[in-house]
Amino acid sequence: MARIVEVATAGLTRELHTPFVTALRRTSHVFSVVIRVTDADGNVGFGEAPQVWRVTGESLESIRACVLGPLADCLLGSEPAAEPAAQVHQALAGAVVANGGARAACEIAVLDLLARGAGLPLAGFLGSDTDSVATDVTVAADGPGWDPVGTDASGFRQVKVKVGLDPADVDRVIRIHRATAQPVRIDANQAWDLATATANVEAWLAAGVELDFLEQPLPAWDLAGHAELRRRLPTPIVLDESVFSIHDLDRAVDAASLDVVNIKLAKCGGVFAGLGIGAAARTAGIKVMVGSMMESELGVSAAAALAATLAPGQVHDLDAAWWSIDPRRDPGTPYSDGRFLIDRSPGLAHSASRVVGPDLRWERSRRD
């Protein structure tokens, strides 16, 4: 495989079939940046970085500037096949501070390029032979309750309810639990204080609601508060916005503040960072779940490859692409029977082909 001669970016906008509402934001579209790397032989690889102001702090403009500037400087002229793949992550991590989504997308694009060259799907390139992973589906924070019509075609069984905007959340979750007859996942996206979290969970338990877990109920900085919730309540605590890096995980473990960590590529900065967090979590006795931002199926397919490698038997949080796909009309949807289907083409070729079209307008950084 030849050296990388071009790094390019293109904006991607996709309309959601239903507004996605959490305690942190409301959106009716996916806004992300697709990254393409090209080697001297014309081989390509793709990645995706989402705009998530309230979590990663990255904008479309900052992602483009980071990718076409210092990250392109890092990649152009390099020969990824000549070095261990993990060195790509190390080089990108050394080029900038933070910018996790931009770094992750560049790393994924290079891994896509390498996996295609090896004739392996990305999951296979990472060492997994899993063909699908189970995922939940999210119920938006302003939704009146569980609506099975929109999800029947994909067969979701596990729901994650966004809460934190409405005092009526307690009653809404009770209705959803009764409609699904399944344990419910709760995600407050940092919206509560200790007293509110305690009161709401106790109300649900008193009403017979089975809770699979409680995700990020308190502000990201409040590790002590999450530890206190673990002492007060029998419900497992998941940390998402509190854990971007392996160092964040170490601090959370030391504070005894979590049972599960939600790993997201755009937070941690790439597949190899995600693998490192997953390994450290296992050592500490912490379960792992792989999540997604509001990405297209290109970005979610990369996350699914990580999920298949780290925890193929877990129910992950990979429904982001479903929000911009109508599964009843799209025969190529990666969602089926409550699972995300792993891209079995070389690299992420199939997922990329469904996202990267002729209407994308590319900005390029090139070195011949």
C-alpha positions in Angstrom: 0.0 0.0 0.0 1.4 3.4 -1.0 1.8 6.6 1.0 -1.2 8.9 1.7 -1.2 11.8 -0.8 -4.6 13.4 0.0 -6.9 14.2 2.9 -10.3 15.6 2.1 -13.4 16.7 4.0 -17.0 17.1 3.0 -20.0 18.3 5.0 -22.9 15.8 5.4 -26.4 16.8 6.3 -29.2 14.2 6.8 -32.7 14.9 7.9 -34.1 12.9 10.8 -37.5 11.2 10.6 -38.2 12.3 14.2 -36.6 15.2 16.1 -33.9 13.9 18.5 -34.3 15.7 21.9 -32.2 15.2 25.0 -31.6 17.4 28.1 -28.6 18.8 26.2 -30.0 19.5 22.8 -32.7 19.3 20.1 -31.9 18.5 16.5 -33.9 17.5 13.4 -30.8 16.8 11.3 -27.5 15.0 11.3 -24.6 17.4 10.8 -21.2 15.8 10.3 -18.0 15.9 8.3 -16.9 13.0 6.2 -13.2 12.4 5.9 -11.5 10.7 2.9 -7.9 9.7 2.7 -6.4 8.6 -0.6 -3.1 6.9 -1.2 -0.8 7.2 -4.2 -2.4 4.2 -5.9 -5.9 5.8 -5.7 -7.1 3.6 -2.8 -9.5 5.4 -0.4 -10.7 5.1 3.2 -13.5 7.1 4.9 -14.4 8.2 8.4 -17.0 10.6 9.9 -16.9 13.2 12.7 -20.2 14.6 14.1 -20.9 18.1 15.2 -21.9 17.8 18.9 -21.5 21.3 20.5 -22.7 20.3 24.0 -20.6 17.1 24.4 -17.3 17.3 22.4 -17.4 21.0 21.7 -16.6 20.5 18.0 -18.3 22.3 15.2 -18.3 21.5 11.5 -15.8 24.4 11.0 -13.4 23.3 13.7 -13.5 19.7 12.4 -12.6 20.8 8.9 -9.8 23.1 10.1 -8.3 20.4 12.3 -8.5 17.7 9.7 -7.2 19.8 6.8 -4.5 21.5 9.0 -2.5 19.6 11.7 -4.1 16.2 11.1 -3.5 16.3 7.4 0.1 17.4 8.1 0.4 14.3 10.3 -1.0 11.9 7.6 0.3 13.2 4.3 3.3 11.3 3.1 2.9 8.6 5.7 2.7 4.9 4.7 0.2 3.3 7.2 0.8 -0.2 6.0 4.5 0.0 6.9 3.8 0.7 10.6 1.6 -1.0 13.3 -1.9 0.4 12.9 -1.9 1.7 16.5 0.8 4.2 15.6 -1.7 6.1 13.5 -3.6 6.8 16.6 -0.5 7.8 18.5 0.6 10.2 15.7 -2.9 11.8 15.5 -3.1 12.1 19.3 0.2 13.9 19.3 -0.8 16.4 16.6 -3.6 18.2 18.5 -5.2 18.5 21.9 -8.8 17.3 22.3 -10.6 17.4 18.8 -11.7 13.8 19.5 -14.2 13.6 16.7 -11.7 14.9 14.1 -9.0 12.5 15.3 -11.3 9.5 15.4 -12.6 10.2 11.9 -9.1 10.4 10.5 -8.0 7.3 12.3 -11.1 5.4 11.1 -10.4 6.6 7.5 -6.9 5.1 7.7 -8.1 1.9 9.2 -10.8 1.7 6.5 -8.0 2.1 3.9 -5.9 -0.6 5.6 -8.8 -3.0 6.0 -9.8 -2.7 2.4 -6.2 -3.4 1.4 -6.3 -6.5 3.5 -9.7 -7.6 2.1 -11.2 -7.6 5.5 -14.2 -5.8 7.1 -13.1 -3.3 9.7 -14.4 -5.6 12.5 -12.4 -8.5 11.1 -9.3 -6.3 10.8 -9.7 -5.5 14.5 -10.0 -9.3 15.2 -13.8 -9.8 15.5 -15.8 -12.3 13.5 -19.1 -11.1 14.9 -21.8 -10.4 12.2 -24.1 -8.1 14.3 -24.4 -6.5 17.7 -27.6 -5.8 19.7 -28.6 -2.2 20.2 -31.2 -0.2 22.0 -33.4 2.5 20.5 -33.8 5.9 22.1 -37.1 7.6 23.0 -36.6 11.3 22.8 -36.9 13.5 25.9 -40.0 15.3 24.8 -41.9 12.2 23.5 -45.2 11.3 25.1 -44.3 7.7 25.4 -43.3 4.6 23.5 -44.4 4.5 19.8 -43.9 1.0 18.4 -45.0 2.0 14.9 -41.8 3.7 14.0 -39.6 0.9 15.1 -41.5 -2.3 14.3 -39.6 -2.9 11.1 -36.2 -2.9 12.9 -37.4 -5.1 15.8 -35.9 -3.1 18.7 -36.5 -4.7 22.1 -34.4 -2.5 24.4 -35.4 1.1 24.8 -33.4 4.0 26.3 -35.5 6.9 27.5 -34.1 10.4 27.4 -35.2 12.3 30.5 -34.5 15.5 32.4 -36.7 18.1 30.7 -40.1 17.4 32.2 -41.3 16.6 35.8 -43.7 14.2 34.1 -40.8 11.9 33.2 -41.7 9.6 36.0 -45.1 8.8 34.6 -43.8 8.6 31.0 -41.2 6.0 31.9 -43.9 4.0 33.8 -46.1 4.0 30.6 -43.1 3.0 28.4 -42.2 0.1 30.7 -45.7 -1.2 30.7 -45.9 -0.9 26.9 -42.6 -2.7 26.3 -42.6 -5.2 29.2 -38.8 -4.9 29.1 -36.3 -3.3 31.5 -35.9 0.4 30.6 -32.6 2.3 30.2 -32.7 5.8 31.5 -30.4 8.6 30.3 -30.6 12.1 31.9 -27.6 13.6 30.1 -26.4 15.4 33.3 -29.8 17.1 33.9 -30.5 16.1 37.5 -29.1 16.8 40.9 -28.6 14.1 43.6 -32.1 14.5 45.2 -34.0 14.5 41.9 -32.1 11.4 40.7 -32.8 9.6 43.9 -36.5 10.5 44.0 -37.2 9.5 40.4 -35.5 6.2 40.6 -37.2 5.4 43.9 -40.6 6.3 42.3 -39.9 4.0 39.4 -38.8 1.1 41.5 -41.9 1.6 43.8 -44.1 1.4 40.6 -42.5 -1.9 39.6 -40.4 -0.5 36.7 -37.4 -2.6 35.9 -34.4 -0.4 35.2 -31.5 -1.7 33.2 -29.4 1.2 34.2 -29.3 5.0 34.9 -26.9 6.9 32.6 -25.2 10.1 33.4 -27.8 11.5 35.8 -25.6 14.2 37.3 -23.1 16.7 35.8 -20.0 15.2 34.3 -17.7 16.6 37.0 -19.7 15.1 39.9 -18.0 11.8 40.4 -18.7 11.9 44.1 -22.4 12.4 43.5 -22.5 9.4 41.2 -20.7 7.4 43.8 -23.4 8.4 46.3 -26.1 7.3 43.9 -24.4 3.9 43.7 -24.6 3.6 47.5 -28.2 4.7 47.6 -29.7 2.8 44.7 -29.6 -0.8 43.3 -29.7 0.5 39.7 -26.4 0.3 37.8 -24.8 3.7 37.0 -23.4 4.4 33.5 -21.0 7.2 32.9 -20.9 8.8 29.4 -20.0 12.5 29.4 -17.8 12.0 32.5 -15.4 9.7 30.6 -13.6 10.9 27.5 -10.2 9.2 28.1 -8.6 6.3 29.9 -7.5 8.9 32.6 -11.1 9.9 33.1 -12.0 6.3 33.6 -9.2 5.8 36.1 -10.6 8.8 38.1 -14.1 7.4 37.9 -13.0 4.0 39.1 -11.0 5.5 42.0 -14.2 7.4 43.0 -16.3 4.2 42.8 -18.8 6.2 40.6 -19.7 3.8 37.8 -20.8 0.3 36.9 -20.7 0.7 33.2 -18.8 3.1 30.8 -20.2 4.3 27.6 -17.4 4.5 25.0 -17.9 6.8 22.0 -15.4 7.3 19.2 -15.9 11.0 19.0 -15.3 11.4 22.7 -12.2 9.3 23.1 -10.5 10.1 19.8 -10.5 6.8 17.9 -10.7 3.0 17.8 -7.5 2.4 19.6 -8.4 4.7 22.4 -11.7 2.9 22.7 -9.9 -0.4 22.8 -7.7 0.9 25.6 -10.6 2.2 27.7 -12.4 -1.1 27.2 -9.4 -3.1 28.4 -8.9 -0.9 31.4 -12.6 -1.2 32.3 -12.4 -5.0 32.1 -9.4 -4.9 34.5 -11.3 -2.8 36.9 -14.5 -4.9 36.7 -16.4 -2.3 34.9 -18.8 -3.3 32.0 -18.5 -1.5 28.7 -21.1 -0.3 26.2 -20.3 1.4 22.9 -22.4 4.4 22.0 -22.8 6.7 19.1 -23.4 10.4 18.5 -25.9 11.6 15.8 -23.8 10.1 13.0 -24.8 8.5 9.7 -24.3 4.7 9.3 -20.7 5.4 8.3 -19.8 6.6 11.7 -22.0 4.1 13.5 -20.5 1.2 11.4 -17.1 2.1 12.8 -18.6 2.2 16.3 -20.2 -1.2 15.7 -16.9 -2.7 14.7 -15.5 -1.5 18.0 -18.5 -2.9 19.9 -18.1 -6.3 18.1 -14.5 -6.3 19.2 -14.9 -5.2 22.8 -18.2 -6.7 23.9 -20.1 -8.7 21.2 -22.7 -10.0 23.7 -23.6 -6.6 25.2 -26.6 -4.5 24.1 -25.0 -1.4 22.8 -26.3 2.1 22.0 -25.9 2.3 18.3 -29.3 3.6 17.0 -28.0 7.0 15.8 -28.1 6.1 12.1 -31.7 4.7 12.5 -33.0 8.3 13.1 -32.1 9.2 9.5 -33.2 5.9 7.9 -36.8 4.8 7.2 -36.3 1.0 7.8 -39.7 0.2 6.3 -38.7 1.7 2.9 -34.9 1.1 2.9 -34.0 -2.5 2.0 -30.3 -1.8 2.8 -30.8 -0.6 6.4 -28.2 -2.0 8.8 -30.9 -2.4 11.5 -32.7 -5.8 11.7 -34.3 -7.6 14.6 -33.0 -5.2 17.2 -29.4 -5.5 15.9 -26.9 -3.5 14.0 -25.5 -5.5 11.1 -21.7 -5.4 10.9 -20.4 -4.2 7.5 -19.0 -7.3 5.9 -17.5 -5.6 2.9 -13.8 -4.8 2.9 -13.2 -2.0 5.4 -16.4 0.1 5.6 -17.0 0.0 1.9 -20.7 -0.8 2.0 -21.5 1.8 4.7 -19.5 4.4 2.9 -21.2 3.8 -0.4 -24.6 4.5 1.2 -23.4 7.8 2.6 -20.8 9.2 0.2 -22.6 10.4 -2.9 -21.8 12.7 -5.9 -23.4 15.6 -4.2 -20.7 15.9 -1.5 -18.4 18.9 -2.0 -14.8 18.1 -1.1 -12.1 20.3 0.3 -8.6 18.8 -0.1 -5.2 19.0 1.4 -2.7 17.2 -0.9 0.9 16.3 -1.1 2.1 14.5 -4.3 
